[in-house]
Amino acid sequence: MRGAPGLSALMRPWPCLPCLSCLRRCRTLPSTTPRPSSLLRGSAASSRCLSAPALAWSRQTRHVQQETTRLPIRDAHAGLLPLRLARWHSGGPARGRGEKFADTRLAELEKRIDAIPLGRYRNFCIVAHIDHGKSTLSDRLLEHTGTISAGDGNKQVLDKLDVERERGITVKAQTCTMIYRSSRDGLDYLLHLVDTPGHVDFRAEVTRSYASCGGALLLVDASQGVQAQTVANFYLAFAQGLSLVPVVNKIDLPTADVERALGQLESAFELDTSFAVQVSAKTGQGIADILPAVLEHIPAPVGDISKPLRMLLVDSWYDTFKGVILLVRVFDGKVRAGDKLVSFVTGKEYTVGEVGIQYPGPVPQKVLRAGQVGYIFFNPGMKRIQDSKIGDTFTTVGSEDKVEAYPGFEEPKPMVFVAAFPTDQDHYHKLADSIGQLVLNDRSVTLQKDFSEALGAGWRLGFLGSLHCSVFQDRLRQEHGADIIITEPAVPTKVKWSDGKETIITNPAEFPEAEDHRIRTATLYEPFVNATITLPDEYVGVVIEICQSARGQQKSIEYFHTTQVILKYELPSSSLVDDLFGKLKGATKGYATLDYEDAGWRESELVKMNLLVNKQAVDAIARVVHTSQVQRLGRQWVTKFKEHVDRQMFEVIIQAAAGRRIIARETIKPFRKDVLAKLHASDITRRKKLLEKQKAGRKRLRAVGNVIIDQSAFQRFLSR
């Protein structure tokens, strides 16, 4: 009997997209017949299919799979159960009853959303310090609302990048829409959840997330308490006027101290913790108490569906087939496929091709209304990611005079600059394409071409911080298989010339040499940051010593709990790229946490350091440093570089120079032939003559010989 798959089989969640052979086999079996086990397994299901041709055909047709969508199926007890069905591009297999069944479920989901009024919408995000359990809590909330099926395989469901799963961190804010049936009144609520990054390098993602939310879950680890990024996120949310719900996580740990964590929230932020929720995202304990607290303490979004469309661009990413896809927050009006929109920033007009929500994958909808957060893309598509200005306002064509544009977001400024070069210049164009693909979806990276005599053609890249740089490098290797040499991170320098003109230098090789007469009358500036460090009180002394050695200036010290201290310092940005955070972690046994924000420019005594090999500067290793760091860094350079340079037939001299002054030196002795081996007991004058002849030959060789430094030597030297 052919037809739609039996309901008992469809209600089982499919962790991956089944191959066509399995779908066809399911359709031909009666609904009472057990389905092939390959349909119910993970990504290895296709390799366990009943036929090898099915596996081959599945791989050949993988390019026509558009996406996998979870659709709701009503159940008398659970309300919603997730179902994963495949949607196909035109040109795929002919539509059958199974796909019509999927369309029915799509219509049912949309009908259920349409029935929810604006007063039962809630938009909220989860903010916390890194590694306090935001992604795990997101997984439990998705399971609790039936958006995904409960299972051991649900780990970092919203994190889509391989590097996020490997490192266990969130790099890019991810969104998801959920439908929650309240046990209090039996009504459906439409919830929009944003899982935000916890590291300070990705603060811009958190700031943009606040614009689409009316409140936030302020998450605190019961064993760690309030930490640096917790403080920063609180003040950001407070400035945006968001309602906060305190949540204490990891209460199942043996070291958990819930009372201390609640006390820190009260004393540091003056938060009312009487309605704080205590949970264990790992075990699921207390998860059922979170959403009722969200409904009670986070207000519904404000909007009017009858007004002209007013839509804020929150985020965007690039798709090869659809062009630029926009994540938007609709404040007033509604938008549907076919509407003509205009951008307030660029003035360009577009025709909407599709609107939808993340559930957690993209699910098309007929319309997005005021209060909702969803995605849209245009037809024809937006071709350039630069046209999607984050913070831009969109409205329908003809309504420009009736709608007030939003002020937008502050563009994140690069804090760290590195030079990137291919390990083999033959791979330059391949690496250029790979970097271009990543920059399309990471607008905070700045890119310009660069050249080094030692390493060849490359690029100068700007990042928000050291972790951002490291993640970008990992993504480049994982997603594109590109080998790359990245120089040591450096911060920009500002030069104010005697005539009043200012120049910001991001490439140390372009910093004026000591021989340049203009630099003698110029004023030099370096960037500083306002750093917030939280730590146990027993480590205050050693942390102050580290900050003082990094040229920091103490601003305040605050005891916000009997055992916790908040130190505020003004530090040079160069200390951050010199592994200040690693030093703090090592000195405090991992307890110290660090947050920072830009504090502008400060006048400073700076000098350009060069690494010389036989008196020739290696431009790839130039660096602008403070005069107090010259001796330490110079000795470190020559010692490390000597380990990675091969011996030559002549003497190789490695020097670190600051201006005209040589700071440190190492010598690599040459290979030496024993010219006295054949003389045995000959006269001493004969021995001296041969030795002098050898010395003269080596002198001539050193004058014309070039030191050949392998690319791998630079890789090893530049790696930490």
C-alpha positions in Angstrom: 0.0 0.0 0.0 1.6 3.2 -1.1 0.9 6.5 0.7 2.1 8.6 3.5 4.3 7.0 6.1 2.5 5.7 9.2 2.1 8.2 12.0 3.8 5.9 14.5 6.9 6.0 12.3 6.8 9.7 11.5 6.5 10.6 15.2 10.0 9.2 15.7 12.5 12.0 15.4 15.1 11.4 12.6 18.4 12.7 13.8 19.6 13.1 10.2 18.2 13.3 6.7 17.3 9.8 5.5 18.5 8.7 2.1 16.0 8.4 -0.8 16.2 4.6 -0.7 15.0 4.5 2.9 12.2 7.0 2.2 11.0 4.9 -0.7 11.2 1.7 1.3 9.2 3.3 4.2 6.5 4.4 1.8 6.0 0.9 0.4 5.8 -0.8 3.8 2.5 -1.0 5.7 2.3 1.4 8.7 2.5 -1.5 11.1 5.7 -2.8 9.7 8.9 -1.8 11.7 10.9 0.8 9.8 14.5 0.3 8.8 16.8 1.1 11.7 18.8 3.4 9.4 16.0 6.0 9.6 16.4 6.3 13.4 20.1 6.7 13.7 22.6 9.5 13.4 24.7 10.7 10.6 26.1 7.2 10.0 22.6 6.0 9.0 23.3 6.1 5.3 26.3 3.8 5.7 24.0 1.2 7.3 21.3 1.3 4.7 20.1 -2.1 3.3 21.6 -1.5 -0.1 24.9 -0.2 -1.4 23.3 1.5 -4.4 21.0 3.4 -2.1 24.2 4.8 -0.4 25.7 5.9 -3.7 22.5 7.5 -4.9 22.1 9.3 -1.6 25.5 10.9 -1.9 24.9 11.9 -5.5 21.6 13.6 -4.6 22.9 15.3 -1.5 23.4 18.6 -3.4 19.6 18.9 -4.0 18.8 18.8 -0.3 17.8 22.3 0.8 17.5 21.9 4.5 16.0 19.7 7.2 13.0 21.2 9.0 11.5 20.1 12.3 7.7 20.2 12.1 5.3 19.8 15.0 2.9 16.9 15.4 0.1 17.3 18.0 0.0 14.8 20.8 -2.5 14.7 23.6 0.1 14.6 26.3 3.2 16.5 25.1 1.4 19.2 23.0 4.1 19.1 20.3 6.4 16.4 19.1 9.2 17.2 16.6 9.3 15.6 13.2 12.1 16.0 10.7 11.1 15.9 7.1 13.1 16.7 4.0 12.3 19.5 1.7 13.6 19.5 -1.9 14.5 22.0 -4.5 12.7 21.8 -7.8 14.4 19.2 -9.9 14.5 16.7 -7.1 12.2 13.7 -6.8 8.5 14.1 -7.7 6.2 15.3 -4.9 4.4 12.4 -3.2 1.9 12.1 -0.4 4.7 12.2 2.2 5.6 15.7 1.1 2.0 16.8 1.1 1.9 15.5 4.7 4.9 17.7 5.5 3.1 20.7 3.9 0.1 19.9 6.1 2.3 20.1 9.2 3.8 23.3 8.0 0.4 24.8 7.7 -0.5 23.5 11.1 2.5 25.2 12.6 1.8 28.4 10.9 -1.9 28.3 12.0 -0.8 27.8 15.6 1.6 30.8 15.4 -1.1 32.9 13.8 -3.5 32.2 16.7 -1.0 33.7 19.3 -1.5 37.4 19.9 1.3 39.9 20.4 0.7 40.0 24.2 1.8 36.3 24.4 5.2 36.9 22.6 8.4 36.8 24.6 11.8 37.7 23.2 14.7 36.9 25.5 18.4 35.9 25.4 20.8 34.0 27.7 23.9 36.0 28.8 26.7 34.8 31.1 30.4 34.5 31.5 32.1 31.9 29.2 31.6 28.3 30.2 28.7 28.9 32.6 26.4 26.7 30.6 24.4 28.9 28.2 24.4 26.4 25.2 23.5 23.5 27.5 20.6 25.5 29.0 19.4 26.3 25.4 19.4 22.6 24.6 17.2 21.8 27.6 14.8 24.7 26.8 14.4 23.4 23.2 13.7 19.9 24.6 11.2 21.2 27.2 9.1 23.1 24.6 9.2 20.2 22.1 11.1 22.1 19.5 13.6 19.2 19.4 13.3 15.7 20.8 15.0 14.8 24.1 18.1 12.7 23.7 21.8 12.3 24.7 22.8 13.6 21.2 21.6 17.1 21.9 24.8 19.0 22.7 25.2 22.6 21.5 22.3 22.2 19.1 22.3 25.9 18.2 26.1 26.1 17.6 26.6 25.4 13.9 30.4 25.8 13.5 32.8 22.9 14.0 35.2 25.1 15.9 32.3 25.9 18.4 31.7 22.2 19.1 35.5 21.5 19.4 36.2 24.3 21.8 32.9 24.1 23.6 32.3 27.8 23.2 29.7 30.0 21.3 31.3 32.2 18.7 28.2 33.6 16.9 24.8 34.4 18.5 22.2 31.8 17.4 18.4 32.2 17.4 15.5 29.9 17.7 11.7 30.3 17.9 9.8 28.0 20.4 6.1 27.5 21.1 5.4 26.9 24.8 2.1 25.8 26.3 1.8 27.3 29.7 0.6 25.0 32.5 -0.7 28.1 34.3 -3.4 29.1 31.8 -3.2 26.4 29.1 -2.4 29.0 26.4 0.3 28.9 23.7 3.2 31.4 23.9 5.6 32.3 21.1 9.1 32.5 22.5 12.2 33.8 20.7 15.5 32.6 22.3 19.0 33.9 21.5 22.1 32.0 22.7 24.9 34.6 23.0 28.7 34.2 23.1 30.3 34.5 26.5 33.8 35.7 25.5 34.6 39.3 25.6 36.0 39.2 22.0 32.4 38.6 20.7 30.7 41.3 22.8 29.3 42.9 19.6 27.2 39.8 19.1 25.7 40.2 22.6 24.9 43.9 21.9 23.1 43.1 18.7 21.1 40.3 20.5 19.8 42.8 23.1 18.2 44.8 20.3 15.9 41.9 19.4 15.0 41.1 23.0 12.9 42.4 25.8 14.7 40.6 28.6 17.5 38.2 29.4 18.3 35.3 31.6 21.4 36.3 33.6 23.1 33.0 34.1 25.6 32.4 36.9 27.6 29.2 37.7 26.9 28.1 41.2 30.5 26.9 41.7 32.2 30.0 40.2 29.8 32.8 41.1 29.8 36.3 39.4 32.7 36.7 37.0 34.0 39.4 34.7 31.8 38.9 31.7 28.8 38.6 34.1 29.5 42.1 35.3 29.9 43.4 31.7 26.8 41.8 30.4 24.7 43.1 33.3 25.7 46.7 32.7 25.1 46.3 28.9 21.6 44.8 29.6 20.9 47.5 32.2 21.8 50.3 29.8 19.4 48.7 27.2 16.6 48.6 29.8 16.1 44.9 29.6 14.3 42.9 32.3 16.6 40.3 34.0 15.7 36.9 35.4 18.6 35.6 37.6 19.3 31.9 37.0 21.9 29.9 39.0 23.2 26.9 37.0 25.2 23.8 37.9 23.6 23.3 41.2 24.3 19.6 41.0 28.1 20.0 41.3 29.7 19.0 44.6 31.4 22.5 44.8 28.1 24.4 44.1 27.4 27.3 46.6 24.0 28.6 45.6 23.7 31.0 48.5 27.0 32.6 47.7 26.0 33.1 44.0 22.7 34.6 45.0 24.5 36.9 47.5 26.9 38.1 44.9 24.0 38.9 42.5 22.3 40.9 45.2 25.4 42.8 46.4 27.0 43.4 43.0 23.9 44.3 41.0 21.2 45.0 43.6 19.0 42.4 41.9 16.0 40.9 43.5 16.8 37.2 43.8 13.5 36.2 45.4 12.4 34.9 42.0 15.8 33.5 40.9 15.6 30.0 39.3 18.0 27.3 40.4 18.7 24.7 37.7 21.1 22.1 36.5 21.2 22.3 32.7 23.1 19.1 32.5 20.6 16.9 34.4 17.5 19.0 33.6 16.7 19.8 37.2 14.6 22.9 37.6 14.3 23.6 33.8 10.5 23.6 34.1 10.7 26.7 36.3 12.5 28.9 33.9 9.8 29.6 31.2 7.1 30.5 33.8 9.6 33.0 35.2 10.2 34.3 31.7 6.4 34.8 31.1 6.0 36.6 34.4 9.0 38.9 34.5 9.9 39.6 30.9 7.4 41.9 29.1 5.8 41.2 25.8 7.2 43.2 22.8 5.5 46.4 21.9 4.3 46.9 18.3 1.4 47.6 16.0 0.6 45.3 13.1 -1.6 48.0 11.5 1.2 50.5 11.1 3.7 50.6 8.1 6.5 48.1 8.3 9.4 49.0 10.6 12.0 46.3 10.6 15.5 46.2 12.1 18.3 44.2 10.6 20.0 42.3 13.5 22.3 40.0 11.7 23.1 38.6 8.3 25.0 35.7 6.6 25.8 34.7 3.1 24.3 31.7 1.2 25.7 30.5 -2.1 22.3 29.9 -3.6 20.1 32.5 -2.0 22.5 35.4 -1.5 22.5 37.4 1.7 20.0 36.1 4.3 18.9 38.7 6.9 17.9 38.1 10.5 15.3 40.8 11.3 13.2 42.0 14.2 9.8 43.3 13.1 8.7 46.2 15.3 5.6 47.4 13.4 3.6 46.1 10.5 4.1 42.8 8.7 6.2 41.5 5.9 5.5 38.6 3.4 6.9 37.2 0.2 6.4 39.6 -2.7 6.6 42.8 -0.7 8.9 45.5 -2.0 11.2 46.9 0.7 13.7 49.7 0.8 16.8 50.1 3.0 17.2 53.4 4.9 21.0 53.2 4.8 21.7 52.2 1.1 18.4 53.4 -0.4 18.2 50.2 -2.5 14.9 48.4 -3.2 14.4 44.7 -2.9 11.6 42.2 -3.5 11.1 39.7 -0.6 11.5 36.1 -1.8 10.8 34.2 1.4 10.2 34.9 5.1 10.4 32.4 7.9 11.5 31.5 11.5 14.4 29.5 12.9 12.7 26.4 14.5 15.7 25.6 15.0 16.4 25.3 11.3 14.8 27.6 8.8 11.0 27.1 8.4 9.2 29.2 5.8 6.2 31.2 6.9 3.6 33.2 4.9 4.1 36.3 7.0 6.2 37.8 9.8 4.3 40.1 12.1 5.1 42.9 14.6 7.0 41.4 17.6 8.5 38.4 15.7 12.1 37.7 14.9 12.8 35.7 11.8 14.8 35.5 8.5 14.1 36.9 5.1 15.9 36.8 1.8 15.2 38.6 -1.5 14.4 37.5 -5.0 16.5 38.4 -6.8 18.9 38.0 -3.9 21.1 40.6 -2.3 24.5 39.9 -3.8 26.9 41.8 -1.6 27.2 41.3 2.2 28.3 44.9 2.4 24.8 46.0 1.4 23.4 44.5 4.6 24.4 47.1 7.2 23.8 45.7 10.7 21.3 48.1 12.4 19.7 49.2 9.2 16.0 49.9 9.0 13.8 48.5 6.3 10.2 49.5 5.4 7.9 49.0 2.4 8.5 51.2 -0.6 6.4 54.4 -0.3 6.4 54.4 3.5 9.8 56.0 4.0 8.3 59.3 5.3 6.1 57.6 7.8 8.7 55.4 9.5 11.6 56.6 11.7 14.9 54.9 11.2 16.6 53.2 14.1 20.0 54.7 15.2 21.8 51.4 14.4 24.7 49.8 16.2 28.2 50.9 16.8 30.6 49.2 14.4 33.1 46.9 16.3 36.6 48.2 16.0 39.5 45.7 15.4 41.7 45.5 18.4 44.3 43.1 17.1 46.1 42.9 13.7 48.0 40.0 12.2 49.6 39.3 8.8 48.6 36.1 7.1 50.6 34.3 4.3 50.1 31.0 2.5 52.8 28.4 3.3 53.2 28.0 -0.4 52.8 31.0 -2.7 51.3 28.6 -5.4 48.3 28.4 -3.1 47.7 32.2 -2.9 44.6 32.3 -5.0 43.0 29.3 -3.2 43.7 30.9 0.2 42.3 34.2 -1.1 39.0 32.5 -2.0 38.9 30.7 1.4 39.5 34.0 3.4 36.9 35.8 1.2 34.3 33.1 2.1 34.9 33.5 5.8 34.9 37.3 5.7 31.5 37.2 4.0 30.0 35.8 7.2 32.2 37.6 9.7 31.9 41.3 9.1 34.0 42.2 12.1 37.1 41.1 10.3 39.0 43.8 8.3 41.0 42.7 5.3 43.6 44.3 3.1 46.5 43.0 1.0 50.0 42.9 2.4 53.5 41.8 1.2 56.6 40.5 3.0 60.0 40.0 1.5 60.4 36.9 3.7 57.0 35.3 3.3 55.7 36.8 0.0 52.2 38.1 -0.8 49.5 37.9 1.9 46.9 39.9 3.8 46.7 42.2 6.8 43.7 41.0 9.0 42.1 42.9 11.9 40.3 41.0 14.7 38.3 41.9 17.8 40.8 40.0 20.0 43.2 37.1 20.3 40.5 34.4 20.6 38.7 35.8 17.6 42.0 35.5 15.6 42.5 32.0 16.8 39.0 30.9 15.9 39.3 32.4 12.4 42.5 30.5 11.9 40.9 27.2 13.0 37.8 27.8 10.8 40.1 28.4 7.8 41.8 25.1 8.3 38.7 23.1 9.1 36.3 24.4 6.5 38.7 25.1 3.7 41.8 22.9 4.4 44.0 25.9 4.0 47.6 26.0 5.5 48.5 29.5 6.6 51.3 31.4 8.4 50.0 34.0 10.8 52.4 36.5 12.4 52.3 37.6 16.0 49.3 39.7 16.9 50.0 43.4 17.1 47.9 46.5 18.1 47.7 49.7 16.1 49.8 52.7 16.8 48.9 56.4 16.2 51.6 58.9 15.1 50.9 62.6 15.5 53.3 64.5 13.2 54.8 67.9 14.0 52.5 69.5 11.4 49.4 68.2 13.2 48.5 65.4 10.9 47.7 61.9 12.4 48.5 58.5 11.0 47.2 55.2 12.4 49.7 52.4 11.6 48.5 48.7 11.8 51.5 47.1 10.1 54.7 47.3 12.2 56.8 47.1 9.1 55.4 50.5 8.1 56.4 52.2 11.3 59.1 54.9 10.7 62.7 53.8 11.3 64.9 55.6 13.8 66.8 57.2 10.9 63.6 59.0 9.8 64.0 62.6 11.1 60.2 63.1 11.3 59.8 60.5 14.1 62.1 62.6 16.4 59.5 65.4 16.6 56.4 63.2 16.4 54.2 62.1 19.3 53.4 58.4 19.6 50.2 56.9 21.0 49.1 53.4 21.8 45.6 52.1 22.6 44.5 51.3 26.2 41.6 49.3 27.6 39.6 49.5 30.8 40.0 46.0 32.3 37.7 44.4 34.9 39.3 41.5 36.7 37.3 39.3 39.2 39.3 36.9 41.4 39.3 35.3 44.9 40.8 37.7 47.5 43.7 35.4 48.3 45.3 36.1 44.9 44.9 39.9 45.0 48.7 40.5 45.6 50.0 38.5 42.7 47.4 39.8 40.3 48.3 43.4 41.2 52.0 42.6 40.5 51.1 41.1 37.1 49.1 44.2 36.2 51.8 46.6 37.4 54.4 44.8 35.3 52.1 45.2 32.3 52.2 49.0 32.8 48.7 49.0 34.2 47.2 51.8 36.3 44.8 50.7 39.1 41.5 52.5 39.1 39.6 50.8 41.8 39.4 47.7 44.0 36.0 46.4 45.3 35.2 43.6 47.7 31.7 42.6 46.5 31.6 39.4 48.6 33.6 38.0 51.5 35.9 36.1 49.2 35.5 37.8 45.8 37.3 41.0 44.5 36.7 43.2 41.5 39.9 44.9 40.3 39.6 47.7 37.7 42.8 48.6 35.8 43.7 50.7 32.8 46.0 48.5 30.7 47.8 48.9 27.3 46.1 46.8 24.6 49.5 45.3 23.8 49.5 43.5 27.1 46.4 41.6 26.1 48.0 40.1 23.0 51.1 39.3 25.1 49.0 36.6 26.9 48.0 38.7 30.0 44.9 36.5 30.4 47.1 33.3 30.4 49.3 34.8 33.1 46.3 35.7 35.3 44.9 32.2 34.9 48.2 30.7 35.8 48.8 32.9 38.9 45.3 32.3 40.3 44.9 28.6 39.5 42.3 29.4 36.8 40.0 31.5 39.0 40.7 34.9 37.6 38.4 36.2 34.8 39.0 39.2 32.6 36.7 41.7 30.7 37.8 44.8 28.9 36.5 47.7 26.7 38.3 50.3 24.6 39.6 53.3 26.5 41.1 55.3 23.7 44.7 56.4 23.0 47.4 57.3 25.5 50.8 58.9 24.8 53.6 56.4 25.1 57.3 55.8 24.5 57.3 53.3 21.6 60.1 51.9 19.5 60.2 49.6 16.5 62.0 46.3 17.1 63.5 44.3 14.2 65.0 40.8 14.0 68.2 40.9 12.0 69.7 37.9 10.3 73.3 38.7 9.1 72.3 42.4 9.4 69.3 42.0 7.2 65.9 42.8 8.8 63.2 40.2 8.6 60.1 42.3 8.0 57.6 39.6 9.0 58.8 39.7 12.6 58.9 43.5 13.1 57.0 44.8 16.1 56.3 48.1 17.8 56.8 47.8 21.6 57.2 50.0 24.6 60.8 50.8 25.6 60.4 49.0 28.9 59.7 45.7 27.1 62.7 45.8 24.7 65.3 43.8 26.7 62.9 41.0 27.6 61.5 40.6 24.1 64.8 41.0 22.3 66.4 38.1 24.3 63.3 36.0 23.8 63.4 36.5 20.0 67.0 35.6 19.3 66.9 32.6 21.6 63.8 31.2 20.0 64.7 32.0 16.4 68.1 30.3 16.7 66.3 27.0 17.4 64.6 27.1 14.1 67.3 28.2 11.6 69.5 25.6 10.0 73.3 25.8 10.1 75.0 27.1 7.0 78.5 26.8 5.6 79.2 30.3 7.0 78.5 32.0 10.3 74.9 33.2 10.9 74.4 36.1 13.2 70.9 36.7 14.7 70.3 40.1 16.4 67.4 41.9 17.9 67.6 45.7 17.3 65.6 48.6 18.6 66.3 51.5 16.3 70.1 51.6 16.0 70.7 49.8 19.2 71.4 46.0 19.3 69.5 44.5 22.2 70.5 40.8 22.0 72.6 38.5 19.8 73.0 34.8 19.1 75.4 33.1 16.7 75.0 29.9 14.7 78.4 28.4 14.1 79.1 27.2 10.6 79.8 23.7 9.4 83.6 23.3 9.5 85.9 21.1 7.4 88.9 19.8 9.2 91.7 21.2 6.9 94.5 19.9 9.3 93.5 16.2 9.1 96.1 15.4 6.4 99.0 17.2 8.1 99.6 14.9 11.1 102.9 16.2 12.6 103.7 19.0 10.2 105.2 22.3 11.1 103.1 24.8 13.1 103.5 27.5 10.4 102.0 25.2 7.8 99.0 24.6 10.1 98.5 28.4 10.6 98.7 29.0 6.9 95.9 26.6 6.2 93.7 27.9 9.0 94.2 31.5 7.7 93.3 30.4 4.2 90.1 28.8 5.5 89.2 31.9 7.5 89.6 34.1 4.4 87.4 31.8 2.4 84.7 31.9 5.0 84.8 35.7 5.1 84.3 35.8 1.3 81.4 33.3 1.6 79.7 35.3 4.3 79.9 38.4 2.1 78.1 36.9 -0.8 76.1 34.1 0.9 72.4 34.4 1.6 70.8 32.7 4.6 68.0 30.5 3.4 65.2 30.3 6.0 62.6 27.7 5.4 58.9 28.6 5.7 58.5 26.0 8.4 61.0 27.9 10.5 58.7 31.0 10.5 55.7 28.8 11.3 57.5 27.3 14.4 58.8 30.6 15.5 55.5 32.4 15.2 53.5 29.7 17.0 53.2 30.1 20.7 
